[in-house]
């Protein structure tokens, strides 16, 4: 891990409150799919964000930042990026990265902008050419919060090993997906959790519920990955 001063290459809306941020690095970076960075706001104020990029992109890093008005933790970071057009980061960090050498099927579970963590792993897996099945469950409150939904449906049509299951709590009338909580959708479809590698990212409360429920269904904790697990 080291500190890098990065130029802000792009900030664009994915939804009214979620932003895609592209950082331009001063030199190429090696990292693993599923790792994260910390934005240095001050000597004792460092704020983590998952890297959405695939490791094949070595001189740009993509972030998905949910910065609603009631979330000053992220909004302050976004405003600093806009105002200064550069940011200091610490990278790479995290132990919950993609296990390319495993032979088990992969289950990715994302809540909200936790999708950025799973997006990095999904891209790396598809680029690897592996035929291991990979299933992505992406949960959100509303359908419009699934900002890469169309892209994921297209990827699933193009790649036979990929199954994509969008899950929303408040489903619109014409909804082609699952309704409810994302971990309920996983447990309804996946009967052999003990045979899979499970990667999870989202709010700590969601990750805690998934850990306890899946372990109760036979998933060894050694096959459950997510950096939030170290804090709950």
PyMOL commands that set and color helices and strands:
alter all, ss='L'
color gray80, all
select helices_A, chain A and resi 72-84+112-128+143-145+149-158+182-189+193-195+204-216+221-223+227-231
alter helices_A, ss='H'
color red, helices_A
select strands_A, chain A and resi 2-13+18-24+36-42+45-50+60-66+86-93+105-111+134-142+162-170+178-179+196-201+224-225
alter strands_A, ss='S'
color yellow, strands_A
deselect
rebuild
show_as cartoon
